[in-house]
Amino acid sequence: MRKITATELARNTREVLESLATYGGEVIIERNHRQVAKLIGGPPQQTALEAMADLYRTIPPEAAETWEQDGVDAIGGEFLDGGVRDPWAS
């Protein structure tokens, strides 16, 4: 938990909010050595790509082998354009 003065918050609002958005946590705002407010970072948000990034570590190899075909079956038998690509390949 980080403590800052109201003056520091006024001068560095963008940095404080960016830190909360990136790392979460709490920031105590003090005025005249008394707590007047507490800022609490919201829940982290992820893009779909970030949420799926670790999927290759959690899915068993047997399931991975049929994953593309399962997806094709789910969308009515049409293959994805260009198939499934390896996002880690350069």
Number of C-alpha atoms within 10 A of each C-alpha: 8 10 14 15 18 18 12 13 18 10 11 11 13 11 11 17 17 12 15 19 16 14 13 16 15 16 21 18 20 18 12 8 9 10 14 12 12 14 15 15 17 13 12 10 10 9 8 8 9 10 10 10 12 10 11 10 8 8 11 10 11 8 10 14 10 10 14 15 13 13 14 14 12 10 10 8 11 11 14 11 6 6 9 10 7 7 8 6 5 4
